[in-house]
């Protein structure tokens, strides 16, 4: 486990944690809860090894303390003061290396009632008791002198000063009247021989500031004889963090000032590497035999991702030198990671994805793919990428694929993108399903103008451009709040109520969402008839939806004016294309509530009235000044049968012609009886495809609609209509409106 992770684990398990002892790296103190008891531990190698603190041999009065490890030890409060005017329960200074002052207790666990003040002059190896109560301690003159003040809520007037690292204390009065001390501050600076104490004489009095100048108690400047050397050690072991260090300190009891030119001289030399200079490497943990073994989740045989055949990598021995440790030689060669040759690996964990992580791409735009591989011999892996549209690319080197592979799809659809990686040790495959879409510019809902109640009718949504890839269709019928969702552009629906029904379709393609709405008249029964017009109408037909809608209204108004039939009983729909044609729908009266049989006669009268007006050329309208257009009922004409052969008798020829004529008449009446004005057929039958495409009413096989060869193909009509919507919306002025 790495040092940061190990220290983080220590912090998580610890109640309190004290950072490195100031001026010395690798030393930490921590309070840890063990079997419901809080104990204080110390480490000298950055958390590799921890041990309990050894208690002082004697108490403050010199009496022996019978405290044997591990049942009894010294425990400290490790809260660092966040208040700059108090010293906190533990403190150390970089200018006084090895000197640590803290409050705590001696016993089996940490106590918050029986508190004393302790000091260590050798970085925590040994401790001495300096007060039987809790005191705040400040460092003066580079740590050469200590100032202590009792931590109490009662007023005080004395403080204590020590020149021998707390072995003896001198008592000084800093005020003549006892003061409730709220805090004190050692003035910053090089010499740090000034101290400011602030508080109040009573609970109602104002704050008082007392400045104490300690310069007078330092009798002289320190000379060479006033210094001694101090060797940092760990229970007698002189090597700490792989170094042997010697510090220069003022001799205890030397009452002299260090001065501005003081610099602690540190002699440091590396030590030979020993066991305690190494910790467990990443993925390893220390067991009871003090050996580093692989953790249950770690596979020591796994190779680096960039390890290729012919290259080398560092194989861990399970150990590594502690960070910031400066040891050399010794066991370093034994525990250092060994260089080994990469054996190469088969491809594993192959992934193919787009740079933006999306599964949607635009037709005609660059799409960039990224190939990732968790394991494999990168330098000896062949990569093939099949884009799913008949194009594939191969790479003999893995590195250029990391920058991405660009591809442009020329058509819309769903494409299976397949990546294949192979080397001499194995292969792997990854698949991505990419939706390539073309922005939808327009949607047209194609529905019949009139439908029969309780009979299925086909509804079609036509989008432009037609090749837009994967589309989602949302259908709303009438007042429904929940749509019918399909992937198909056509649905079948049965209308249960008569009247005008609204149909809405929304088409979703990528981030685009388009909508179209149409109304459809639903009735129990009705009749219809194809209409044709005088040829002059074709010369002024721009073949756009708006023009056809306006012409439909004009024709309907002309029919109503001539016949006097109610406006609600007539519906006219002009078809796309040339020659101009339309379909006339004759509907039952809106207030009809009875069943069909009781009102067939009424509808017959309306039909007869309309056909009479049409047959007599009474239905006319003025397209524009000077252009009169006449509406007709589309008639079926039979060509005469003529045979110029002289090899047959006149009687035989007449009989043959009669038989042929009768046969044709029967066939045409049966086949086209709905289009012959004097034959009325009720359109309460099934739909057929031809009528769906031209927007007519639904018919049954027994009464099919006339397929006029002069009409444009239905699919061409729909494309033509969509094109006219995109090209522009032109409106031809109509006369007589």
LUMZA-340367 format. One line per field, with one value per residue (C-alpha): residue number from 0; residue in one letter; chain; x, y, z. Coordinates in steps of 0.05 Angstrom, whole numbers. Last residue first. Layout:
num <- (NUM, ...)
residuo <- (A, ...)
cadena <- (A, ...)
east <- (X, ...)
north <- (Y, ...)
up <- (Z, ...)
***
This chain:
num <- (736, 735, 734, 733, 732, 731, 730, 729, 728, 727, 726, 725, 724, 723, 722, 721, 720, 719, 718, 717, 716, 715, 714, 713, 712, 711, 710, 709, 708, 707, 706, 705, 704, 703, 702, 701, 700, 699, 698, 697, 696, 695, 694, 693, 692, 691, 690, 689, 688, 687, 686, 685, 684, 683, 682, 681, 680, 679, 678, 677, 676, 675, 674, 673, 672, 671, 670, 669, 668, 667, 666, 665, 664, 663, 662, 661, 660, 659, 658, 657, 656, 655, 654, 653, 652, 651, 650, 649, 648, 647, 646, 645, 644, 643, 642, 641, 640, 639, 638, 637, 636, 635, 634, 633, 632, 631, 630, 629, 628, 627, 626, 625, 624, 623, 622, 621, 620, 619, 618, 617, 616, 615, 614, 613, 612, 611, 610, 609, 608, 607, 606, 605, 604, 603, 602, 601, 600, 599, 598, 597, 596, 595, 594, 593, 592, 591, 590, 589, 588, 587, 586, 585, 584, 583, 582, 581, 580, 579, 578, 577, 576, 575, 574, 573, 572, 571, 570, 569, 568, 567, 566, 565, 564, 563, 562, 561, 560, 559, 558, 557, 556, 555, 554, 553, 552, 551, 550, 549, 548, 547, 546, 545, 544, 543, 542, 541, 540, 539, 538, 537, 536, 535, 534, 533, 532, 531, 530, 529, 528, 527, 526, 525, 524, 523, 522, 521, 520, 519, 518, 517, 516, 515, 514, 513, 512, 511, 510, 509, 508, 507, 506, 505, 504, 503, 502, 501, 500, 499, 498, 497, 496, 495, 494, 493, 492, 491, 490, 489, 488, 487, 486, 485, 484, 483, 482, 481, 480, 479, 478, 477, 476, 475, 474, 473, 472, 471, 470, 469, 468, 467, 466, 465, 464, 463, 462, 461, 460, 459, 458, 457, 456, 455, 454, 453, 452, 451, 450, 449, 448, 447, 446, 445, 444, 443, 442, 441, 440, 439, 438, 437, 436, 435, 434, 433, 432, 431, 430, 429, 428, 427, 426, 425, 424, 423, 422, 421, 420, 419, 418, 417, 416, 415, 414, 413, 412, 411, 410, 409, 408, 407, 406, 405, 404, 403, 402, 401, 400, 399, 398, 397, 396, 395, 394, 393, 392, 391, 390, 389, 388, 387, 386, 385, 384, 383, 382, 381, 380, 379, 378, 377, 376, 375, 374, 373, 372, 371, 370, 369, 368, 367, 366, 365, 364, 363, 362, 361, 360, 359, 358, 357, 356, 355, 354, 353, 352, 351, 350, 349, 348, 347, 346, 345, 344, 343, 342, 341, 340, 339, 338, 337, 336, 335, 334, 333, 332, 331, 330, 329, 328, 327, 326, 325, 324, 323, 322, 321, 320, 319, 318, 317, 316, 315, 314, 313, 312, 311, 310, 309, 308, 307, 306, 305, 304, 303, 302, 301, 300, 299, 298, 297, 296, 295, 294, 293, 292, 291, 290, 289, 288, 287, 286, 285, 284, 283, 282, 281, 280, 279, 278, 277, 276, 275, 274, 273, 272, 271, 270, 269, 268, 267, 266, 265, 264, 263, 262, 261, 260, 259, 258, 257, 256, 255, 254, 253, 252, 251, 250, 249, 248, 247, 246, 245, 244, 243, 242, 241, 240, 239, 238, 237, 236, 235, 234, 233, 232, 231, 230, 229, 228, 227, 226, 225, 224, 223, 222, 221, 220, 219, 218, 217, 216, 215, 214, 213, 212, 211, 210, 209, 208, 207, 206, 205, 204, 203, 202, 201, 200, 199, 198, 197, 196, 195, 194, 193, 192, 191, 190, 189, 188, 187, 186, 185, 184, 183, 182, 181, 180, 179, 178, 177, 176, 175, 174, 173, 172, 171, 170, 169, 168, 167, 166, 165, 164, 163, 162, 161, 160, 159, 158, 157, 156, 155, 154, 153, 152, 151, 150, 149, 148, 147, 146, 145, 144, 143, 142, 141, 140, 139, 138, 137, 136, 135, 134, 133, 132, 131, 130, 129, 128, 127, 126, 125, 124, 123, 122, 121, 120, 119, 118, 117, 116, 115, 114, 113, 112, 111, 110, 109, 108, 107, 106, 105, 104, 103, 102, 101, 100, 99, 98, 97, 96, 95, 94, 93, 92, 91, 90, 89, 88, 87, 86, 85, 84, 83, 82, 81, 80, 79, 78, 77, 76, 75, 74, 73, 72, 71, 70, 69, 68, 67, 66, 65, 64, 63, 62, 61, 60, 59, 58, 57, 56, 55, 54, 53, 52, 51, 50, 49, 48, 47, 46, 45, 44, 43, 42, 41, 40, 39, 38, 37, 36, 35, 34, 33, 32, 31, 30, 29, 28, 27, 26, 25, 24, 23, 22, 21, 20, 19, 18, 17, 16, 15, 14, 13, 12, 11, 10, 9, 8, 7, 6, 5, 4, 3, 2, 1, 0)
residuo <- (X, X, X, X, X, X, X, X, X, X, X, X, X, X, X, X, X, X, X, X, X, X, X, X, X, X, X, X, X, X, X, X, X, X, X, X, X, X, X, X, X, X, X, X, X, X, X, X, X, X, X, X, X, X, X, X, X, X, X, X, X, X, X, X, X, X, X, X, X, X, X, X, X, X, X, X, X, X, X, X, X, X, X, X, X, X, X, X, X, X, X, X, X, X, X, X, X, X, X, X, X, X, X, X, X, X, X, X, X, X, X, X, X, X, X, X, X, X, X, X, X, X, X, X, X, X, X, X, X, X, X, X, X, X, X, X, X, X, X, X, X, X, X, X, X, X, X, X, X, X, X, X, X, X, X, X, X, X, X, X, X, X, X, X, X, X, X, X, X, X, X, X, X, X, X, X, X, X, X, X, X, X, X, X, X, X, X, X, X, X, X, X, X, X, X, X, X, X, X, X, X, X, X, X, X, X, X, X, X, X, X, X, X, X, X, X, X, X, X, X, X, X, X, X, X, X, X, X, X, X, X, X, X, X, X, X, X, X, X, X, X, X, X, X, X, X, X, X, X, X, X, X, X, X, X, X, X, X, X, X, X, X, X, X, X, X, X, X, X, X, X, X, X, X, X, X, X, X, X, X, X, X, X, X, X, X, X, X, X, X, X, X, X, X, X, X, X, X, X, X, X, X, X, X, X, X, X, X, X, X, X, X, X, X, X, X, X, X, X, X, X, X, X, X, X, X, X, X, X, X, X, X, X, X, X, X, X, X, X, X, X, X, X, X, X, X, X, X, X, X, X, X, X, X, X, X, X, X, X, X, X, X, X, X, X, X, X, X, X, X, X, X, X, X, X, X, X, X, X, X, X, X, X, X, X, X, X, X, X, X, X, X, X, X, X, X, X, X, X, X, X, X, X, X, X, X, X, X, X, X, X, X, X, X, X, X, X, X, X, X, X, X, X, X, X, X, X, X, X, X, X, X, X, X, X, X, X, X, X, X, X, X, X, X, X, X, X, X, X, X, X, X, X, X, X, X, X, X, X, X, X, X, X, X, X, X, X, X, X, X, X, X, X, X, X, X, X, X, X, X, X, X, X, X, X, X, X, X, X, X, X, X, X, X, X, X, X, X, X, X, X, X, X, X, X, X, X, X, X, X, X, X, X, X, X, X, X, X, X, X, X, X, X, X, X, X, X, X, X, X, X, X, X, X, X, X, X, X, X, X, X, X, X, X, X, X, X, X, X, X, X, X, X, X, X, X, X, X, X, X, X, X, X, X, X, X, X, X, X, X, X, X, X, X, X, X, X, X, X, X, X, X, X, X, X, X, X, X, X, X, X, X, X, X, X, X, X, X, X, X, X, X, X, X, X, X, X, X, X, X, X, X, X, X, X, X, X, X, X, X, X, X, X, X, X, X, X, X, X, X, X, X, X, X, X, X, X, X, X, X, X, X, X, X, X, X, X, X, X, X, X, X, X, X, X, X, X, X, X, X, X, X, X, X, X, X, X, X, X, X, X, X, X, X, X, X, X, X, X, X, X, X, X, X, X, X, X, X, X, X, X, X, X, X, X, X, X, X, X, X, X, X, X, X, X, X, X, X, X, X, X, X, X, X, X, X, X, X, X, X, X, X, X, X, X, X, X, X, X, X, X, X, X, X, X, X, X)
cadena <- (A, A, A, A, A, A, A, A, A, A, A, A, A, A, A, A, A, A, A, A, A, A, A, A, A, A, A, A, A, A, A, A, A, A, A, A, A, A, A, A, A, A, A, A, A, A, A, A, A, A, A, A, A, A, A, A, A, A, A, A, A, A, A, A, A, A, A, A, A, A, A, A, A, A, A, A, A, A, A, A, A, A, A, A, A, A, A, A, A, A, A, A, A, A, A, A, A, A, A, A, A, A, A, A, A, A, A, A, A, A, A, A, A, A, A, A, A, A, A, A, A, A, A, A, A, A, A, A, A, A, A, A, A, A, A, A, A, A, A, A, A, A, A, A, A, A, A, A, A, A, A, A, A, A, A, A, A, A, A, A, A, A, A, A, A, A, A, A, A, A, A, A, A, A, A, A, A, A, A, A, A, A, A, A, A, A, A, A, A, A, A, A, A, A, A, A, A, A, A, A, A, A, A, A, A, A, A, A, A, A, A, A, A, A, A, A, A, A, A, A, A, A, A, A, A, A, A, A, A, A, A, A, A, A, A, A, A, A, A, A, A, A, A, A, A, A, A, A, A, A, A, A, A, A, A, A, A, A, A, A, A, A, A, A, A, A, A, A, A, A, A, A, A, A, A, A, A, A, A, A, A, A, A, A, A, A, A, A, A, A, A, A, A, A, A, A, A, A, A, A, A, A, A, A, A, A, A, A, A, A, A, A, A, A, A, A, A, A, A, A, A, A, A, A, A, A, A, A, A, A, A, A, A, A, A, A, A, A, A, A, A, A, A, A, A, A, A, A, A, A, A, A, A, A, A, A, A, A, A, A, A, A, A, A, A, A, A, A, A, A, A, A, A, A, A, A, A, A, A, A, A, A, A, A, A, A, A, A, A, A, A, A, A, A, A, A, A, A, A, A, A, A, A, A, A, A, A, A, A, A, A, A, A, A, A, A, A, A, A, A, A, A, A, A, A, A, A, A, A, A, A, A, A, A, A, A, A, A, A, A, A, A, A, A, A, A, A, A, A, A, A, A, A, A, A, A, A, A, A, A, A, A, A, A, A, A, A, A, A, A, A, A, A, A, A, A, A, A, A, A, A, A, A, A, A, A, A, A, A, A, A, A, A, A, A, A, A, A, A, A, A, A, A, A, A, A, A, A, A, A, A, A, A, A, A, A, A, A, A, A, A, A, A, A, A, A, A, A, A, A, A, A, A, A, A, A, A, A, A, A, A, A, A, A, A, A, A, A, A, A, A, A, A, A, A, A, A, A, A, A, A, A, A, A, A, A, A, A, A, A, A, A, A, A, A, A, A, A, A, A, A, A, A, A, A, A, A, A, A, A, A, A, A, A, A, A, A, A, A, A, A, A, A, A, A, A, A, A, A, A, A, A, A, A, A, A, A, A, A, A, A, A, A, A, A, A, A, A, A, A, A, A, A, A, A, A, A, A, A, A, A, A, A, A, A, A, A, A, A, A, A, A, A, A, A, A, A, A, A, A, A, A, A, A, A, A, A, A, A, A, A, A, A, A, A, A, A, A, A, A, A, A, A, A, A, A, A, A, A, A, A, A, A, A, A, A, A, A, A, A, A, A, A, A, A, A, A, A, A, A, A, A, A, A, A, A, A, A, A, A, A, A, A, A, A, A, A, A, A, A, A, A, A, A, A, A, A)
east <- (-1292, -1313, -1243, -1183, -1115, -1059, -1021, -947, -915, -844, -796, -803, -879, -876, -826, -872, -929, -886, -862, -934, -957, -898, -919, -991, -970, -996, -1067, -1079, -1085, -1146, -1155, -1230, -1247, -1263, -1332, -1327, -1255, -1279, -1270, -1240, -1251, -1199, -1131, -1094, -1047, -1100, -1147, -1096, -1080, -1150, -1198, -1257, -1330, -1386, -1381, -1453, -1459, -1502, -1506, -1532, -1467, -1422, -1361, -1386, -1404, -1333, -1318, -1388, -1413, -1349, -1354, -1427, -1416, -1355, -1393, -1453, -1408, -1370, -1434, -1465, -1402, -1402, -1475, -1466, -1406, -1445, -1503, -1458, -1422, -1348, -1287, -1293, -1252, -1261, -1280, -1301, -1319, -1338, -1296, -1333, -1333, -1330, -1350, -1318, -1374, -1360, -1337, -1334, -1280, -1290, -1227, -1243, -1229, -1196, -1214, -1288, -1332, -1380, -1426, -1486, -1454, -1520, -1486, -1458, -1525, -1560, -1505, -1513, -1589, -1585, -1534, -1575, -1637, -1599, -1574, -1646, -1666, -1609, -1633, -1673, -1628, -1565, -1581, -1612, -1575, -1571, -1558, -1496, -1534, -1501, -1440, -1431, -1357, -1332, -1263, -1219, -1182, -1132, -1096, -1045, -1016, -1041, -1114, -1168, -1212, -1285, -1331, -1405, -1457, -1435, -1449, -1522, -1548, -1575, -1558, -1524, -1497, -1475, -1438, -1403, -1382, -1353, -1315, -1286, -1266, -1231, -1195, -1168, -1142, -1110, -1075, -1047, -1022, -981, -993, -985, -1051, -1066, -1059, -1095, -1158, -1165, -1178, -1249, -1254, -1259, -1295, -1292, -1352, -1364, -1419, -1429, -1442, -1430, -1388, -1317, -1289, -1213, -1174, -1098, -1039, -964, -905, -829, -777, -703, -650, -639, -699, -766, -830, -894, -962, -1029, -1098, -1161, -1230, -1290, -1355, -1375, -1345, -1310, -1251, -1208, -1134, -1080, -1009, -957, -887, -861, -819, -881, -905, -980, -988, -1017, -1062, -1118, -1165, -1172, -1117, -1044, -988, -914, -866, -793, -744, -682, -648, -671, -674, -741, -718, -772, -819, -885, -930, -982, -1051, -1089, -1162, -1196, -1272, -1312, -1338, -1323, -1269, -1269, -1211, -1163, -1097, -1027, -990, -933, -866, -813, -739, -714, -639, -605, -590, -535, -549, -486, -487, -419, -384, -319, -277, -215, -156, -101, -27, 1, -37, -109, -157, -225, -269, -340, -387, -458, -494, -565, -590, -573, -529, -462, -429, -363, -307, -252, -208, -184, -118, -109, -116, -49, -14, -40, 6, -12, -77, -136, -195, -265, -318, -382, -428, -415, -355, -309, -247, -187, -131, -67, -30, 45, 63, 4, 16, -51, -92, -147, -155, -186, -206, -234, -281, -290, -352, -343, -408, -447, -502, -501, -481, -516, -488, -455, -390, -364, -302, -342, -333, -298, -274, -227, -219, -168, -115, -65, -5, 69, 125, 152, 223, 239, 271, 270, 237, 283, 276, 342, 383, 359, 375, 443, 458, 427, 379, 347, 274, 231, 178, 190, 231, 189, 168, 126, 184, 155, 167, 196, 181, 220, 208, 215, 141, 100, 82, 39, -18, 30, 31, -12, 27, 19, -57, -87, -156, -135, -75, -7, 41, 90, 125, 124, 105, 37, 22, 39, -2, 13, -25, 19, 86, 94, 142, 217, 265, 247, 281, 349, 382, 452, 449, 456, 492, 465, 500, 451, 476, 423, 433, 439, 461, 401, 415, 417, 406, 439, 415, 450, 410, 402, 457, 435, 425, 464, 432, 461, 425, 437, 393, 350, 285, 315, 383, 413, 376, 376, 301, 293, 348, 365, 433, 440, 502, 518, 521, 537, 613, 610, 581, 511, 497, 486, 442, 377, 327, 326, 305, 241, 195, 124, 67, 3, -62, -126, -196, -250, -280, -347, -323, -265, -191, -194, -151, -91, -20, 32, 100, 168, 232, 218, 290, 276, 207, 136, 111, 89, 14, -28, -99, -162, -126, -170, -119, -94, -69, 6, 18, 71, 95, 152, 165, 227, 221, 267, 272, 227, 276, 332, 319, 249, 201, 138, 80, 46, -15, -74, -151, -190, -214, -152, -96, -35, 18, 85, 143, 198, 268, 318, 261, 286, 285, 219, 172, 103, 70, -3, -12, -57, -44, 8, 64, 132, 125, 182, 181, 227, 232, 184, 229, 288, 270, 201, 153, 92, 33, -17, -90, -131, -200, -199, -164, -127, -118, -80, -47, -5, -40, -42, -19, 35, 103, 150, 224, 261, 279, 270, 268, 219, 172, 128, 60, 8, -55, -60, -14, -68, -75, -72, -136, -137, -97, -73, -112, -67, -85, -31, -27, 34, 36, 8, -9, 40, 86, 99, 79, 103, 116, 173, 170, 212, 161, 138, 129, 183, 202, 163, 114, 137, 94, 61, 90, 78, 116, 107, 73, 123, 185, 190, 120, 84, 21, -29, -85, -160, -194, -257, -218, -166, -183, -124, -92, -37, 33, 77, 152, 176, 208, 239, 234, 164, 141, 102, 27, -14, -75, -134, -187, -149, -178, -191, -125, -87, -121, -102, -31, -31, -60, -9, 47, 27, 0)
north <- (681, 690, 693, 657, 688, 634, 624, 607, 571, 555, 501, 460, 451, 438, 383, 350, 351, 322, 267, 250, 252, 209, 157, 160, 151, 210, 205, 190, 117, 128, 71, 69, 51, -20, -44, -118, -111, -62, 13, 64, 138, 176, 202, 183, 133, 105, 93, 51, 11, -15, 0, -44, -28, 19, 62, 58, 51, 93, 76, 132, 171, 113, 117, 68, 17, 13, -61, -89, -40, -49, -124, -126, -75, -112, -178, -144, -111, -175, -215, -162, -156, -231, -232, -174, -208, -272, -234, -194, -256, -264, -261, -188, -163, -90, -103, -43, -44, 25, 55, 57, 121, 124, 193, 236, 281, 350, 417, 478, 532, 603, 644, 716, 748, 695, 624, 639, 582, 533, 478, 481, 436, 396, 332, 368, 397, 330, 294, 340, 332, 257, 251, 294, 252, 188, 214, 226, 156, 124, 157, 105, 47, 80, 80, 138, 199, 244, 314, 323, 304, 247, 260, 266, 265, 295, 274, 319, 321, 368, 333, 337, 326, 330, 313, 363, 343, 365, 353, 364, 351, 406, 461, 442, 430, 491, 458, 514, 555, 494, 465, 531, 537, 467, 481, 546, 510, 455, 507, 540, 474, 456, 523, 514, 444, 464, 440, 508, 495, 553, 516, 455, 496, 511, 437, 439, 400, 329, 302, 233, 213, 195, 167, 164, 115, 111, 173, 196, 261, 266, 325, 331, 351, 351, 352, 355, 337, 343, 321, 254, 241, 246, 249, 276, 256, 289, 263, 303, 271, 307, 271, 200, 161, 93, 109, 48, 58, 27, 54, 76, 107, 48, 56, 65, 103, 111, 175, 186, 247, 225, 281, 258, 209, 223, 187, 190, 165, 148, 151, 111, 138, 200, 172, 202, 274, 291, 252, 218, 199, 147, 131, 68, 62, 6, 6, 23, 87, 95, 145, 211, 254, 196, 208, 228, 266, 306, 315, 365, 379, 316, 319, 257, 204, 154, 109, 72, 1, -12, -80, -103, -163, -196, -237, -283, -293, -279, -215, -196, -138, -133, -71, -76, -18, -44, 10, 36, 79, 141, 143, 174, 158, 196, 164, 188, 143, 170, 195, 130, 93, 120, 81, 11, -7, -54, -18, -41, -2, -25, 1, -37, 7, -28, 15, -46, -29, -76, -73, -113, -119, -123, -56, -57, -125, -130, -108, -57, -39, 25, 43, 113, 129, 198, 212, 265, 292, 269, 235, 259, 212, 183, 133, 187, 182, 247, 213, 154, 85, 19, -23, -83, -113, -164, -170, -226, -207, -197, -230, -163, -173, -162, -105, -119, -73, -57, -101, -139, -83, -36, -85, -53, 2, 71, 103, 169, 158, 213, 161, 94, 47, -4, -75, -129, -150, -106, -123, -64, -70, -89, -84, -138, -157, -98, -70, -9, -37, -57, -132, -171, -225, -191, -197, -154, -161, -211, -169, -194, -209, -163, -202, -181, -253, -226, -201, -136, -117, -115, -82, -20, -35, -54, -10, -6, 32, -12, -72, -37, 8, 31, 101, 168, 227, 290, 342, 397, 465, 506, 578, 636, 703, 741, 726, 661, 696, 667, 633, 567, 519, 464, 471, 507, 460, 439, 380, 314, 270, 199, 186, 129, 156, 155, 122, 131, 72, 86, 84, 120, 171, 244, 262, 327, 369, 421, 497, 547, 537, 566, 632, 655, 729, 754, 760, 738, 758, 830, 811, 780, 839, 827, 868, 869, 888, 898, 889, 930, 912, 878, 806, 831, 846, 833, 796, 805, 780, 804, 770, 795, 754, 726, 738, 732, 761, 747, 773, 716, 722, 713, 694, 708, 715, 737, 780, 781, 851, 866, 840, 797, 763, 714, 642, 606, 534, 474, 413, 445, 449, 479, 554, 553, 611, 608, 657, 694, 741, 694, 702, 637, 604, 562, 541, 558, 597, 570, 606, 564, 587, 565, 551, 600, 657, 641, 581, 583, 534, 533, 492, 434, 409, 367, 406, 386, 310, 281, 241, 196, 176, 230, 275, 276, 334, 309, 348, 331, 370, 335, 314, 268, 284, 272, 205, 167, 93, 43, 97, 160, 225, 280, 350, 363, 396, 370, 389, 347, 406, 475, 523, 476, 485, 436, 439, 396, 414, 482, 542, 594, 663, 637, 598, 537, 499, 430, 375, 316, 300, 252, 182, 154, 79, 22, -49, -51, -30, -24, 36, 37, 111, 124, 187, 246, 299, 310, 236, 186, 137, 177, 135, 100, 120, 61, 36, 44, 17, 34, 100, 151, 116, 144, 125, 143, 115, 143, 99, 104, 43, 11, -50, -7, 65, 102, 167, 186, 217, 224, 226, 218, 286, 326, 402, 403, 334, 308, 318, 300, 255, 247, 193, 149, 97, 145, 181, 116, 96, 163, 150, 83, 112, 168, 118, 68, 0)
up <- (-1080, -1153, -1180, -1154, -1146, -1152, -1087, -1087, -1027, -1043, -1066, -1002, -1004, -1079, -1067, -1016, -1065, -1120, -1075, -1058, -1131, -1152, -1101, -1128, -1202, -1243, -1269, -1343, -1329, -1286, -1236, -1225, -1153, -1132, -1112, -1096, -1074, -1023, -1022, -976, -990, -1029, -1009, -1073, -1039, -994, -1052, -1090, -1028, -1016, -960, -938, -948, -927, -989, -1011, -1086, -1132, -1207, -1253, -1250, -1270, -1226, -1173, -1228, -1252, -1249, -1251, -1302, -1341, -1341, -1360, -1416, -1441, -1445, -1478, -1530, -1545, -1553, -1597, -1640, -1651, -1669, -1718, -1750, -1758, -1789, -1835, -1859, -1847, -1893, -1909, -1847, -1828, -1755, -1713, -1639, -1617, -1560, -1493, -1452, -1376, -1349, -1295, -1270, -1296, -1268, -1314, -1309, -1334, -1346, -1368, -1301, -1257, -1239, -1249, -1226, -1259, -1235, -1283, -1335, -1341, -1318, -1257, -1236, -1247, -1209, -1149, -1145, -1154, -1099, -1051, -1065, -1054, -987, -965, -987, -950, -887, -849, -869, -842, -769, -733, -707, -768, -743, -787, -850, -887, -931, -1006, -1023, -1088, -1112, -1153, -1218, -1252, -1309, -1280, -1210, -1139, -1124, -1107, -1048, -1044, -984, -986, -932, -885, -936, -940, -1011, -1047, -1114, -1153, -1095, -1056, -1116, -1131, -1058, -1060, -1124, -1094, -1029, -1066, -1109, -1046, -1018, -1085, -1088, -1018, -1033, -1095, -1166, -1201, -1239, -1287, -1353, -1323, -1309, -1384, -1396, -1368, -1304, -1278, -1217, -1186, -1144, -1072, -1028, -953, -896, -820, -821, -802, -830, -824, -799, -808, -765, -780, -733, -735, -681, -695, -644, -676, -721, -685, -726, -695, -721, -705, -725, -712, -719, -750, -740, -725, -667, -667, -712, -728, -739, -782, -778, -828, -821, -780, -718, -675, -614, -602, -563, -494, -485, -531, -553, -625, -645, -629, -664, -646, -700, -688, -746, -763, -825, -862, -933, -955, -951, -935, -891, -909, -851, -871, -841, -862, -844, -806, -805, -743, -775, -848, -868, -906, -929, -929, -892, -913, -859, -889, -854, -873, -865, -831, -818, -845, -793, -780, -720, -699, -670, -639, -637, -605, -623, -593, -618, -595, -581, -651, -656, -672, -659, -694, -690, -717, -733, -744, -783, -771, -828, -868, -929, -947, -881, -872, -833, -787, -745, -678, -649, -610, -677, -699, -643, -656, -713, -770, -784, -827, -854, -875, -923, -941, -899, -832, -813, -809, -767, -770, -719, -723, -657, -653, -624, -576, -546, -511, -452, -440, -513, -539, -610, -620, -678, -710, -751, -805, -835, -896, -856, -784, -728, -667, -617, -575, -536, -564, -594, -619, -589, -602, -544, -540, -470, -488, -542, -529, -488, -499, -460, -436, -413, -339, -300, -225, -173, -115, -53, -55, -85, -30, 24, 38, -12, 2, 51, 34, 53, 25, 2, 35, -7, -44, -30, -64, -110, -165, -237, -276, -351, -412, -487, -541, -538, -516, -447, -454, -411, -356, -340, -292, -255, -187, -191, -136, -104, -50, -31, -53, 5, 42, 98, 171, 191, 212, 142, 108, 47, -28, -85, -87, -54, 19, 58, 60, 106, 166, 134, 129, 77, 95, 122, 87, 119, 150, 194, 211, 234, 269, 247, 295, 266, 294, 366, 406, 472, 534, 597, 584, 627, 574, 523, 460, 401, 340, 303, 280, 229, 206, 147, 118, 147, 216, 226, 295, 327, 401, 410, 343, 338, 324, 350, 389, 389, 442, 444, 499, 492, 422, 446, 465, 474, 544, 606, 574, 628, 603, 533, 559, 543, 567, 538, 578, 542, 584, 558, 591, 658, 669, 680, 720, 710, 635, 584, 537, 541, 490, 487, 462, 456, 387, 361, 287, 286, 305, 372, 418, 428, 490, 505, 545, 612, 670, 705, 777, 795, 798, 728, 693, 757, 742, 766, 743, 717, 718, 673, 621, 563, 604, 599, 631, 643, 686, 688, 744, 753, 747, 745, 743, 679, 675, 627, 669, 632, 607, 572, 542, 525, 472, 425, 373, 423, 457, 449, 480, 530, 551, 614, 635, 705, 740, 704, 674, 665, 624, 560, 521, 448, 426, 385, 435, 482, 500, 545, 586, 616, 660, 653, 697, 669, 593, 596, 541, 556, 599, 641, 639, 620, 568, 551, 499, 488, 434, 425, 373, 330, 362, 302, 267, 326, 364, 396, 431, 471, 438, 445, 453, 420, 348, 360, 315, 367, 347, 381, 396, 468, 491, 519, 556, 567, 608, 588, 530, 561, 637, 679, 751, 758, 808, 852, 830, 849, 777, 766, 750, 694, 642, 599, 535, 476, 440, 374, 300, 240, 166, 182, 157, 185, 256, 280, 344, 378, 428, 456, 456, 487, 460, 437, 401, 383, 354, 373, 324, 326, 264, 251, 178, 169, 226, 231, 262, 286, 227, 229, 292, 282, 328, 332, 284, 239, 181, 194, 193, 128, 97, 121, 86, 22, 21, 35, -18, 0)
***
